[in-house]
Structures are given as C-alpha cells and as structure tokens.
Amino acid sequence: MQEEGKVVPLVGAIDRGAQPPSSCLPLLLLQVRDKAALQLRQGLQALFDNADDTLFEMADKADGRLDQHFYFEAMRDLRLKRKSIERSFLDTFYETFARIGQGGIAQPSRELPTADRSVLERSVAMQAMVERVLSRDGFVLGQLNLRFAALLEQDLDQAHNPLSPASLGGYFLAAGRSLGVGPNVKMVLLKLFERYVLRDLDLLYGEASQLLAGAGVLPDLPPAPRRRAEDRRSIPRRMAASQALGETAQDQAGQAFFASLQALLAPARGRFAPRLQTVAAAQPIGSGDLLRLLTHLQHYVPAPGEQDDFDLGQQLEQLLLRVSVRSGTRRRIGGDDEDMINLMGLLFAFIERDDNLPVSLRGLIGRLHIPLIKVALIDKGLFSRASHPARRLLNEIASAAIGWEAEGDGLHLRVERIVQRLLNDFCEDCQLFDELLDEFLAFSQDERRRNELLEQRTRDAEEGRVRALQARQQVQQALNQRLRGRLLPQVVVRMLEQSWSQVLLLAWLKQGEASPAWRDGLATVDELLASIAPHAEPGQLLEQLPGLLKALREGLASVALDSAATRDFFMQLEKLHLRTCTGVTDPDDSLCEVLVEHGIVLELAEQPPAGPALRFGAEAPALRQVQRLRIGAWVEVLDDDEPLRCKLVARIDSSDRLVFANRTGLKVREWSRDGLAEALRSAQVRVLDDRLLFERALEAVLEQLRGS
C-alpha cells in the first residue's frame, strides 16, 4: 500500500527552486518523479565532481600555456555555474512531467539545426549516446512507458517519456548553453553525462516500474532482466555476525592494547542500560547480537543540523529492554563490549570538541560513531595498526578537509556520500572500508596534485613579484645616485625616469646585477649625463655621440617605447648636444633645467608588507612559533566575520614575507615575520594541529583516562 506521507520528504530533499504546478499528476507519478529527481541530482553532482578532475588532467597535459589557461578557465566557469545548471536541468525535468500530466507531449529539448560543425558533432554524439542507452536499457524503459501510459490513460511515445535518455540529454544540453566553454569541453561534459547520469538508468526504470506494479499498474508485465554485473559488484558482500567474528583475524597487539585500558575504563561502566545491569541475574548479550542492534540503530542516525536527541546509551537501553521482554530473560551488555563502546564514545567526544576540524566535518564524522564502534568490536587491530582501513579513512578525510571553506563543494559532497554509504550498507564486512578508502585516496590524490600545481603557480608569482620589487629598488638606487642634487635638463630626467628605468629593470630581471647588460645600461646613463655637461673639447664629444645614440636607440627599442616619443626625445637631445658644443642657449622651454631634489620613485614600485615595529626578542614564544612553521602548515584567521583557513605556501626570506593560500591554492593572506607573530600573540591567528586525527584523539583520551 502506498503512503501519501512518503511524497513530502522526497520533494523537500531536492533543492530545485520554484516548481511548476503538478496537481494534475497522479500521486504515484509524483512519487516516481521525485525518486527519479533524487537519483538524477546525485548523478549530476558526480558528473561535476569528475568534470573538475578531467579538465585538470587535460590542463596538465596541455602543450602550451594558452591551452592550459583555457582549461583552467573552463574549470572556473563550470564551478561558478554548476548550481544553475543543476537547477535548470531539474526545472525542465519538472516542467516536462507537468506537461504530460496536462495531456501535452513532452518533447525532448534539441539544439537548433545549424551549420556549425561543433554543434553537428555534438548532435551526432548525443544520438549515439541515446542509442547505446536504449540498446542496454530499452526493455525496462519500454515497461515503464507502458505503465506511464496506463496511469495517464493516454498514448505516450517512448522517446517523449520524461525519463527517456533523449529527454534527459535534452535537459542537459539546454541547461548547459550558458557555459562559456569550447566545443571540445562540451563534448567531454556530454561523455561524463552518459557515464555518471545515464549509467544507472536501468535501476531508476526498474525501481519506478516496481513502485507502479506494486500499486496495481500493469502488474502482469514480464519481469525486467537481472541487474548488470557491474551493479552487482557494487553491492557490498554481507556476512553473518557469527561468521564475521569467527573468521576475522584478531590483532593480538590490539587485544593487548585494549586489555591495558580496561582498568582505566572501569569507572565508566554502567553508563549503558544501568537499570538492567543492577540485576545480578541479567545475562550479557552476545557480540553478534550487539552488532545487529547497532546496525539497526545506525539507520536512524540524524543528519547534521537536524533537531533530534539521539543518545546512543538511551537507544541501546531501550533496545535491550525490548530484547529482554521478548526473550523473557533480562539482558545486558557484556563488560568487554561496554568498555569498547565507552572508549569509542570518548574518542568521538574528543572529535566533536576538536576545533582544528571544520564544524561541518565534525558533524559528518560524528555520524560514523556507530560504524566505528562496530569496527572496533569486530577488529581491535583498529587501535594498533595505523594501516587499518577504517582508521586510515578517518585520517584521510580529516587531512583532506582541514581547509574546508564552505559546504557544497566537491570534497564535502564526496565525504557526505561516504558517510551515507557506511550508514546504509555497513553491517559486519569491513572490506567496505577498503573499497571506500581506495575511492577516496584516488579522489584526494588528484585533488592534492591539482592543488599543488596551483600552489606552485602562487609561489612562482610571489617570487617573481619579490624579484621585481628588488629590481625596482636597485634601479631607483642607481638612478638616484646619478641624478639627485643635480641641475639637469627636464627632458633627460623624464626619459631616464620613465623609459630608461624600464631598460635597466629588464636587464636586472633577465640577467642579474652582475651581467654586462646591466653594466652597459648604467654606463649609457653615465655617458648621456656627461654628454650634456659643458665640454672643454667639443671634438671629443662629437666622436662619442654615435656610440651613445646607438646604445640609446637599441635600449629604448627593447622596451617598445612609442616611436613618436622616441623621435621627440632625440630631437631634444640633438638641441642639447648642439648647445653643449656651441655654448649657444636655445630659448625652448622643453630644454629648461630642473633641480632633482627628491629621489625618484618608479611607478608600480611595491613595498614589503607593513608589520608592527620589531618588538619580539629572538626567544619570544610567538616568534619561535612563526620560525617553526613549515611549508604546508595550516592556520585559522579570526580577524574577519567568518574564520578563514589557509596554509603556508611560500616563505620568502629576502623580503620577510610569509604567503598563505586557501585549499584551492589561491593566495589569501601574507604577513611579515613580526606581523604574524603579533597576530598569533593577539589571538587573531591560531596555528591548526593537522596531525592524524585518530592518533590525536587516542592520545588525548589516554591522557584523560590516566589523569582521572
């Protein structure tokens, strides 16, 4: 029997914005629609997560910087527009269902005919994709279409079914038209759409058909073929609790470690089901039965943010009471099992308080409390083996997510899926943790490699910026040594400051301070200044002028100075040389002389970050903490409305700068050494502890137990 109440949470679970009226749709069709929307939305999220990885790999393999920039821009555009594409896709999906409910025909969206070759190739690829899906899933789609037609009491062409591959592909093409990416990127997205959205259509069709058949809509149609082998492989193998406990190799070191803690855990005994444990005749429940009770409870763990008092002790007490009533024998939790539950409770209490982790991550990890209790009951090697898959999975998630900025990104969704998978599927087979660990490592390694590349680009940019600053300072110093305090023609001062400074800057950056190009540039300045000074022997000046003019022309040409400005300068310089040789003064105002009183400050000159006056001795704790910071260390900035997490990606000693970037490699902060020390001292910044989470939690729990 179908319950109308099931429709509401499914609809509410989808963030789709405004929905079209659907009152004319039968209730069963509403349920099919909403169940399908949930699966399609998950497929779209997987598509965009993997599109980011795919485009990064293409950028990594690109031949030129222009192609690499193109792919990075495509990644950025896709990240910015993924939400609007998902929303547009689902809006069109709902509108199509509304039309068939009103008796209209749901036409799949198609790209308009055009002579554009890229559009034609995309249309051909789309048609081939539809044919592949129909050859694989056409039978179950045909059954679903017959049931739709019977429910709506109207003919419905299979191609116009809102769930057909042609319709779904049309929704995706229409939703992605606003993307400003090239045709090859759109082809990549279309392939990913087939892989992640259309791959499991037979499951969607089968579940929808089963729902309709169960409600009496054409229940006598032949059954659909069995699920494909690849889907069967994705179903975790289940083992009976007794078999799992009998066959799991117990780690002797883990057993010994746990035994050494039991004396410390003794004061916490009786926390669970205390009323039952006061009865001497109560019998301990077996570990296998306890695992089954925990498996039952893990399906009711509330999502983060839900207002729900879920106390594990109370829940277990209630279940034990029911077991006692049913069996007629008072039951309790065995002493060893209760010690293990208490130990895991202390570990997760530490994790919930650990402000080194983002708040949203603490909420997600907290939902793994029961699955980790079950792992510890099955295999105590969890405490002695750093390589234990459940322990590694917890550590890898915490390490990857330490720099989380907001919920909803690809990493957050990936962790959400892992948590939900464990809550839904984990019974007693710990191999599920191996599978999830492998998947997450593949994802996190790609993410780490991408972030490292972006961090390297940030480091290169910062080092280039510092080098440019040093070059400008050297040029300013060299020019000021030659010009300051002298009375010189204004046209010469302006040329040296605005144009020749760029020649010197280029020489210093390209070849360095000891290079011939740098020395020749300075020598040309000295010769120019000497050529416009009074000369006792004009003939000697005339011999030097051709070489000087050649050096000036070549230098100014190297910085692409405007030809008209160059011509005007040489005309003025000719007048200056004529005045020097003849002693005749030209009344031209442009040749007037100025006293260079102040030092030249070149445009775009940058200063190192301003920090507080030096107030720390070499042994000051805050300064020592700054000096100990390693590349890759994470800090949290607390001087804004929202805390900002960033990590040290560059330490540039020559300019006393520490550069910090966010998780995506984008520079977000920089400090001088003393500036960061002051921020640490005043609690505007704090250093995060990014050591392995499980190890930190276990160490803190041991210290707590020994201290009490």
C-alpha atoms as one frame of an Amber mdcrd trajectory, in Angstrom:
protein
   0.000   0.000   0.000   1.322   3.460  -0.924   1.509   6.091   1.800   0.996
   9.705   0.781   3.347  10.829   3.537   6.294   9.431   1.597   5.912  12.094
  -1.075   6.700  15.044   1.171  10.263  14.263   2.331  11.349  13.299  -1.173
  10.130  16.585  -2.587  11.660  18.524   0.269  15.012  16.818  -0.182  15.600
  18.436  -3.569  16.828  21.977  -3.919  15.148  22.950  -7.145  13.691  26.408
  -6.612  10.175  27.145  -7.867   8.250  24.166  -9.213   5.517  24.159 -11.809
   2.009  23.145 -10.780   1.674  19.374 -10.660  -1.733  18.908  -9.074  -2.926
  17.140 -12.220  -0.300  14.400 -11.826  -1.395  11.176 -10.127   0.163  10.609
  -6.737   2.088   7.571  -7.986   3.618   9.612 -10.789   4.638  12.281  -8.297
   6.471   9.631  -6.303   8.215   8.320  -9.412   9.169  11.849 -10.404  10.653
  12.730  -7.025  12.563   9.462  -6.648  13.987   9.946 -10.145  14.925  13.559
  -9.356  16.951  12.435  -6.347  18.959   9.935  -8.406  19.445  12.369 -11.290
  20.673  15.070  -8.932  23.216  12.691  -7.408  24.377  11.759 -10.895  24.811
  15.430 -11.836  26.853  16.056  -8.704  29.120  13.125  -9.575  29.410  14.495
 -13.122  30.582  17.925 -11.978  32.977  16.474  -9.397  34.637  14.342 -12.060
  34.469  17.089 -14.697  36.742  19.165 -12.472  39.243  16.297 -12.292  39.012
  15.586 -16.028  39.575  19.210 -17.043  42.506  19.461 -14.649  44.120  16.398
 -16.264  43.581  17.971 -19.703  45.189  21.194 -18.477  48.079  19.197 -17.019
  48.673  17.522 -20.393  48.169  20.674 -22.488  51.089  21.600 -24.741  51.037
  25.378 -24.347  50.225  27.859 -21.603  47.322  29.201 -23.698  45.653  25.779
 -23.836  46.318  25.263 -20.131  44.760  28.646 -19.364  41.737  27.685 -21.490
  41.102  24.550 -19.430  41.577  26.369 -16.124  39.046  28.972 -17.239  36.641
  26.167 -18.199  37.055  24.691 -14.691  36.306  28.080 -13.169  33.238  28.641
 -15.347  31.923  25.182 -14.525  32.362  25.709 -10.770  30.532  29.025 -10.916
  27.617  27.724 -12.991  27.165  24.147 -11.767  24.382  25.100  -9.346  22.455
  26.998 -12.015  22.888  24.103 -14.460  21.589  21.595 -11.895  18.643  23.861
 -11.125  17.838  24.449 -14.809  18.055  20.701 -15.504  15.631  19.850 -12.684
  13.277  22.722 -13.539  12.979  21.425 -17.114  12.540  17.909 -15.769   9.609
  19.012 -13.571   8.053  21.105 -16.336   8.115  18.082 -18.654   6.289  15.944
 -16.105   3.748  18.747 -15.643   3.076  18.837 -19.401   2.353  15.129 -19.678
   0.067  15.433 -16.653  -1.893  18.103 -18.533  -2.188  15.931 -21.617   0.676
  17.549 -23.506   3.547  15.734 -25.181   6.937  16.056 -23.562   9.295  16.975
 -26.366  12.956  16.385 -25.648  14.988  19.551 -25.968  17.195  19.607 -29.028
  19.796  22.012 -30.363  18.587  24.005 -33.318  19.853  22.925 -36.757  22.947
  24.865 -37.672  25.906  24.742 -39.991  28.246  24.905 -37.007  30.379  21.788
 -37.191  30.816  21.572 -33.410  27.027  21.561 -32.887  26.631  18.908 -35.560
  29.279  16.723 -33.903  27.545  17.159 -30.565  24.202  16.135 -32.076  25.766
  13.019 -33.569  27.379  12.162 -30.237  24.051  12.721 -28.499  22.249  10.365
 -30.875  24.914   7.677 -30.429  24.648   8.048 -26.647  20.862   7.602 -26.760
  21.203   4.510 -28.925  23.710   2.939 -26.531  21.434   3.503 -23.542  18.379
   2.142 -25.402  20.256  -0.966 -26.509  21.125  -1.630 -22.870  18.037  -0.403
 -21.008  15.360  -0.270 -23.702  13.360  -3.183 -22.268  12.867  -1.671 -18.790
  12.151   1.747 -20.311   9.500   0.140 -22.527   7.830  -1.428 -19.499   7.901
   1.864 -17.605   6.453   3.665 -20.613   3.529   1.219 -20.802   2.789   1.811
 -17.119   3.022   5.599 -17.560   0.546   5.413 -20.460  -1.858   3.228 -18.454
  -1.656   5.546 -15.435  -2.214   8.685 -17.528  -4.803   6.982 -19.773  -3.162
   8.399 -22.873  -0.682   7.279 -25.500   2.917   8.137 -24.679   5.719   7.767
 -27.201   8.784   6.231 -25.590  11.061   8.953 -26.993   8.851  11.594 -25.326
   8.893   9.937 -21.924  10.333  12.479 -19.424  12.768   9.788 -18.240  13.962
   8.662 -21.679  17.681   9.166 -22.437  16.775  11.549 -25.285  14.737  13.724
 -22.907  17.397  13.689 -20.175  20.130  14.537 -22.659  17.990  17.373 -23.980
  17.555  18.802 -20.490  21.338  18.737 -20.023  22.125  20.396 -23.357  19.570
  23.129 -22.687  20.878  23.730 -19.160  24.496  23.970 -20.357  24.002  26.541
 -23.090  25.145  29.363 -20.820  28.571  27.763 -20.343  31.286  29.825 -21.966
  33.485  26.843 -22.838  34.793  25.473 -26.107  33.201  22.664 -28.133  35.767
  20.067 -27.020  34.901  20.766 -23.360  31.194  20.396 -24.118  31.902  17.024
 -25.733  33.766  15.968 -22.576  30.770  17.007 -20.453  28.429  15.015 -22.694
  30.550  11.887 -22.238  30.589  12.413 -18.484  26.809  12.840 -18.551  26.484
   9.411 -20.109  28.926   7.891 -17.621  27.528   9.334 -14.394  23.879  10.205
 -15.088  22.730   7.676 -17.672  24.805   4.759 -16.385  22.247   3.576 -13.814
  19.057   4.337 -15.728  18.041   0.677 -15.627  17.981   0.879 -11.816  15.857
   4.025 -11.980  13.476   2.444 -14.509  13.308  -0.795 -12.522  12.500   0.901
  -9.216   9.852   3.103 -10.837   8.257   0.097 -12.545   8.306  -1.863  -9.297
   6.582   1.009  -7.472   3.852   1.234 -10.132   3.400  -2.534 -10.380   3.111
  -2.788  -6.608   0.289  -0.233  -6.768  -1.553  -2.338  -9.367  -0.459  -0.587
 -12.578   0.012  -3.432 -15.141   1.341  -5.866 -12.536   1.392  -8.794 -15.003
   4.118  -7.428 -17.308   7.120  -9.804 -17.580   9.889  -9.084 -15.057  12.862
  -6.982 -16.071  16.264  -8.644 -16.644  18.580  -9.025 -13.687  20.794  -6.104
 -12.778  24.032  -5.796 -14.699  27.175  -7.431 -13.325  28.886  -4.101 -12.654
  25.975  -3.081 -10.421  26.052  -6.399  -8.622  29.745  -5.881  -7.939  28.960
  -2.556  -6.309  26.760  -4.235  -3.686  28.901  -4.951  -0.620  29.259  -8.547
   0.433  27.409  -9.261   3.652  28.419 -11.831   6.265  26.525 -13.170   9.238
  27.777 -11.712  12.501  28.845 -15.032  13.917  30.744 -15.917  10.735  32.397
 -12.491  10.596  33.503 -12.713  14.206  34.732 -16.267  13.756  36.740 -15.569
  10.587  38.132 -12.085  11.337  41.764 -12.265  12.364  42.033 -10.554  15.703
  45.124  -8.427  16.013  46.976  -9.564  19.148  48.566  -6.168  19.675  45.148
  -4.541  19.509  43.776  -7.007  22.031  46.666  -6.303  24.393  46.254  -2.547
  23.991  42.548  -2.738  24.767  43.155  -5.007  27.767  45.626  -2.478  29.166
  42.932   0.213  29.062  40.129  -1.732  30.685  41.234  -0.898  34.209  41.137
   2.797  33.269  37.709   2.371  31.668  36.205   0.589  34.681  34.791   3.778
  36.318  32.669   4.432  33.218  30.926   1.047  33.341  27.206   1.080  33.901
  26.671   4.054  31.639  24.654   1.980  29.206  21.417   0.274  30.319  22.153
   0.859  34.029  18.749  -0.300  35.295  19.164  -3.702  33.701  22.718  -4.096
  34.894  21.714  -3.724  38.545  20.013  -7.098  38.325  22.519  -9.809  39.146
  20.707 -12.396  37.038  20.915 -10.337  33.832  22.734 -12.241  31.092  25.218
 -10.461  28.787  24.117 -10.130  25.192  26.430 -11.735  22.641  28.711  -9.599
  20.464  26.926 -10.762  17.326  23.545  -9.704  18.730  25.032  -6.392  19.841
  26.312  -5.788  16.304  22.832  -6.391  14.937  21.354  -3.896  17.411  23.965
  -1.322  16.399  23.274  -1.963  12.711  19.612  -1.274  13.400  20.447   1.970
  15.211  22.838   3.320  12.578  19.962   3.662  10.095  18.368   6.218  12.426
  21.402   8.452  12.968  20.166  12.007  12.301  21.782  14.167   9.657  23.941
  17.111  10.836  21.785  20.060  11.802  18.644  18.027  12.410  16.943  18.682
  15.713  16.961  15.196  17.140  18.042  13.914  20.554  19.875  10.760  19.546
  21.609   9.425  22.634  23.325   6.111  21.945  23.115   4.958  25.557  19.378
   5.585  25.776  18.758   3.952  22.412  20.676   0.820  23.418  18.876   0.695
  26.748  15.503   0.763  25.026  16.523  -1.956  22.560  17.861  -4.149  25.384
  14.602  -3.711  27.263  12.675  -4.877  24.195  15.011  -7.856  23.786  14.553
  -8.741  27.459  10.762  -8.573  27.226  10.726 -10.640  24.044  13.085 -13.331
  25.358  11.774 -13.389  28.922  15.367 -13.051  30.205  16.984  -9.897  31.496
  19.837  -8.911  29.166  22.745  -6.530  29.469  25.822  -5.540  27.504  28.931
  -7.596  28.271  31.730  -5.905  30.200  34.307  -6.013  27.372  31.799  -4.752
  24.820  30.689  -1.942  27.096  34.297  -0.883  27.696  34.791  -0.720  23.932
  31.625   1.359  23.477  32.792   3.739  26.213  36.262   4.035  24.670  34.818
   4.903  21.244  32.452   7.334  22.940  35.426   9.170  24.446  37.181   9.252
  21.068  34.166  10.761  19.321  33.600  13.207  22.184  37.141  14.496  21.527
  36.426  14.758  17.780  33.224  16.729  18.436  35.223  19.252  20.517  38.275
  19.403  18.259  38.303  22.933  16.828  41.155  22.008  14.489  38.459  20.412
  12.311  35.849  22.436  10.404  32.480  22.379  12.145  30.704  20.727   9.206
  33.327  17.959   9.124  32.853  17.276  12.832  29.152  16.813  12.192  29.774
  14.340   9.372  32.396  12.331  11.263  30.108  12.241  14.288  27.631  10.239
  12.202  30.267   7.477  11.920  30.218   6.826  15.660  28.200   3.599  15.412
  30.016   2.158  12.340  33.374   2.732  14.093  32.094   1.057  17.272  31.192
  -1.963  15.162  34.634  -1.994  13.542  36.305  -1.859  16.976  34.136  -4.731
  18.239  34.985  -6.837  15.174  38.686  -5.993  14.841  40.637  -4.475  17.713
  43.539  -4.005  15.309  41.888  -0.629  14.757  43.910   0.592  17.770  47.262
  -0.995  16.951  47.570  -0.723  13.148  47.985   2.688  11.568  47.223   0.985
   8.236  43.778  -0.228   9.341  41.384   0.854   6.541  38.766   2.363   8.883
  41.439   4.316  10.754  43.100   5.464   7.522  39.761   6.511   6.013  39.028
   8.703   9.041  42.520  10.229   8.915  42.461  10.836   5.163  39.080  12.560
   5.307  40.233  14.820   8.147  43.526  15.665   6.404  41.871  16.471   3.090
  39.153  18.600   4.658  41.153  20.688   7.129  40.955  23.685   4.799  37.229
  23.456   4.103  35.762  26.885   3.439  32.090  26.107   2.763  29.715  23.229
   2.413  28.603  22.102  -1.024  31.971  21.751  -2.768  33.100  18.508  -4.363
  35.048  17.333  -1.319  32.139  17.924   1.046  29.752  16.008  -1.210  32.257
  13.161  -1.530  32.547  12.808   2.256  28.767  13.008   2.620  28.391  10.099
   0.192  30.996   8.038   2.062  29.235   8.599   5.388  25.836   7.775   3.917
  27.214   4.667   2.231  28.580   3.370   5.539  25.337   4.104   7.377  23.287
   2.385   4.685  25.462  -0.608   3.777  27.937  -1.445   6.544  26.920  -4.499
   8.530  29.893  -6.628   9.547  32.081  -6.789   6.445  34.980  -4.371   6.993
  36.014  -4.731   3.355  33.606  -1.890   2.630  36.128   0.426   4.347  38.858
  -0.845   1.981  36.677  -0.061  -1.012  35.763   3.419   0.233  39.368   4.145
   1.216  40.616   3.272  -2.276  37.991   5.509  -3.868  38.727   8.406  -1.550
  42.501   8.097  -1.970  42.130   8.237  -5.747  39.960  11.345  -5.380  42.152
  13.070  -2.763  45.401  12.367  -4.624  44.012  14.010  -7.751  42.791  16.909
  -5.633  46.175  17.192  -3.918  48.076  17.112  -7.208  45.841  19.829  -8.628
  46.216  21.994  -5.538  49.992  21.522  -5.526  50.164  22.768  -9.106  48.085
  25.829  -8.221  50.182  26.439  -5.102  53.341  26.269  -7.198  51.893  28.887
  -9.523  51.178  31.072  -6.483  54.751  30.567  -5.220  56.200  31.405  -8.632
  54.060  34.540  -8.848  55.100  35.680  -5.377  58.789  35.003  -6.000  58.517
  36.890  -9.297  56.803  39.751  -7.506  59.594  39.941  -4.923  62.252  39.776
  -7.614  60.534  42.587  -9.498  60.456  44.648  -6.293  64.174  44.071  -5.737
  64.902  45.061  -9.338  62.920  48.297  -9.000  64.721  49.150  -5.785  68.109
  48.588  -7.469  67.121  50.744 -10.450  65.826  53.512  -8.188  69.039  53.445
  -6.167  71.257  53.552  -9.268  69.369  56.467 -10.832  69.147  58.451  -7.614
  72.913  58.120  -7.093  73.426  59.767 -10.502  70.625  62.351 -10.541  69.869
  63.513  -7.015  71.052  67.034  -6.195  71.995  67.881  -9.792  70.624  70.549
 -12.144  69.671  68.675 -15.317  67.518  69.190 -18.422  63.942  68.177 -17.700
  63.661  66.121 -20.893  66.619  63.951 -19.844  65.326  63.440 -16.300  61.891
  62.462 -17.641  63.361  59.966 -20.146  65.583  58.324 -17.534  62.745  58.043
 -15.031  60.006  56.861 -17.396  61.824  54.942 -20.119  65.438  54.092 -19.378
  64.437  52.766 -15.963  62.499  50.050 -17.821  65.632  49.155 -19.814  67.599
  48.761 -16.599  64.735  46.846 -14.955  64.599  44.361 -17.837  68.367  43.845
 -17.755  68.377  43.207 -13.986  65.438  40.769 -14.134  66.706  38.813 -17.130
  70.436  38.671 -16.492  71.100  39.917 -12.975  73.098  42.648 -11.306  76.484
  41.278 -12.402  75.544  40.975 -16.087  77.085  43.001 -18.929  73.603  44.220
 -19.928  73.107  45.859 -16.505  76.589  47.422 -16.513  76.146  48.653 -20.108
  72.787  50.232 -19.203  74.346  52.164 -16.331  77.327  53.144 -18.486  74.933
  54.571 -21.075  73.317  56.710 -18.343  76.735  57.997 -17.305  77.679  58.784
 -20.917  74.354  60.556 -21.526  74.789  62.770 -18.457  78.398  63.509 -19.427
  77.331  64.395 -22.998  75.016  67.194 -21.855  77.520  68.705 -19.413  79.765
  71.582 -20.575  82.743  70.271 -22.613  86.097  71.929 -22.979  86.809  69.859
 -26.115  83.676  69.596 -28.368  85.552  67.415 -30.850  85.907  64.616 -28.311
  82.152  64.771 -27.627  81.367  64.501 -31.332  83.437  61.301 -31.519  81.486
  59.725 -28.630  77.994  60.679 -29.793  77.426  57.953 -32.471  78.039  55.145
 -29.957  75.875  56.836 -27.325  72.979  57.431 -29.730  73.156  53.828 -30.951
  73.053  52.478 -27.387  70.113  54.745 -26.544  68.137  53.723 -29.646  68.710
  49.999 -29.066  67.806  50.244 -25.398  64.598  52.201 -25.973  63.609  49.839
 -28.779  63.977  46.865 -26.419  61.191  48.218 -24.183  58.927  49.091 -27.130
  58.768  52.822 -26.387  56.326  54.791 -28.520  58.063  55.819 -31.759  56.742
  59.388 -31.620  58.012  59.827 -28.064  61.396  58.379 -29.069  61.637  60.744
 -32.018  60.781  63.769 -29.857  63.406  62.797 -27.288  66.193  62.506 -29.844
  65.230  65.861 -31.371  65.502  67.464 -27.946  68.760  65.631 -27.251  70.199
  66.947 -30.509  69.453  70.507 -29.361  71.117  69.807 -26.026  74.249  68.487
 -27.702  74.308  71.472 -30.059  74.082  73.796 -27.049  76.884  71.877 -25.323
  79.172  72.143 -28.361  78.417  75.773 -29.303  77.554  77.256 -25.958  74.504
  78.939 -27.552  71.378  78.688 -25.336  68.078  77.817 -27.050  65.063  79.623
 -25.573  62.996  76.416 -25.988  61.126  75.754 -22.712  61.496  71.981 -23.123
  65.245  72.353 -22.556  64.826  74.085 -19.221  66.780  72.608 -16.367  65.392
  71.355 -13.063  67.000  70.587  -9.732  66.470  66.945  -8.795  65.801  67.427
  -5.104  63.857  64.285  -4.284  64.641  60.689  -5.014  62.984  59.039  -7.980
  60.210  56.586  -7.109  59.342  54.378 -10.033  55.738  53.606 -10.865  54.418
  50.217  -9.676  57.129  50.062  -7.038  55.867  47.848  -4.211  56.794  47.806
  -0.605  57.066  44.717   1.606  54.073  44.119   3.865  53.975  46.568   6.707
  54.207  44.893  10.082  54.431  46.177  13.615  57.655  47.611  14.843  60.102
  44.939  15.969  59.020  44.106  19.491  59.945  40.470  19.847  63.211  39.132
  21.062  64.666  36.099  19.339  63.349  33.915  22.184  59.781  35.283  22.181
  57.293  32.343  22.079  55.208  33.812  19.250  58.288  34.462  17.118  59.640
  30.971  17.768  56.268  29.576  16.686  56.476  31.519  13.425  60.018  30.291
  12.803  58.911  26.685  13.356  56.063  26.930  10.830  56.706  24.543   7.959
  55.543  24.917   4.376  52.073  23.368   4.286  51.169  24.298   7.886  47.556
  25.444   8.335  46.379  28.483  10.288  42.953  29.945  11.015  42.460  33.703
  10.722  39.956  35.039  13.246  40.032  38.770  12.473  37.156  38.578   9.960
  33.443  37.904  10.403  33.962  34.368   9.138  37.068  32.379  10.148  39.422
  31.811   7.230  41.630  28.727   6.962  44.782  28.961   4.888  48.164  27.285
   4.693  51.722  28.497   4.320  52.808  28.015   0.703  55.846  30.302   0.464
  58.427  31.724   2.860  60.367  34.498   1.097  63.261  35.432   3.367  64.678
  38.157   1.124  61.594  40.338   1.669  60.481  38.897   5.020  57.167  37.616
   3.682  55.081  34.557   4.501  52.441  33.814   1.888  49.292  31.825   2.680
  46.807  30.255   0.244  43.428  28.591   0.643  42.679  24.943  -0.165  42.460
  25.665  -3.894  45.928  27.277  -3.999  44.696  30.892  -4.242  46.672  33.442
  -2.228  44.529  34.916   0.561  46.949  36.383   3.148  50.533  37.476   3.654
  52.424  38.637   6.719  55.894  39.676   7.696  57.540  37.512  10.328  56.841
  40.016  13.120  53.359  40.727  11.760  52.374  37.073  12.003  53.954  36.790
  15.454  51.867  39.750  16.619  48.714  38.188  15.109  49.452  34.933  16.949
  50.118  36.743  20.210  46.866  38.721  19.981  44.867  35.575  19.043  43.874
  36.975  15.644  45.511  33.900  14.113  45.989  30.423  15.522  48.025  27.516
  14.185  45.964  24.392  13.468  47.067  20.937  14.566  46.998  18.921  11.339
  48.385  15.681  12.742  46.449  12.472  12.061  43.016  12.710  13.653  42.687
   9.185  15.075  46.140   9.357  16.642  45.441  12.754  18.213  42.084  11.604
  19.568  43.531   8.393  21.013  46.422  10.284  22.623  44.006  12.785  24.209
  41.729  10.021  25.515  44.667   8.150  27.069  45.832  11.326  28.772  42.305
  11.946  30.044  41.932   8.408  31.405  45.311   8.422  33.132  44.683  11.851
  34.599  41.368  10.822  36.110
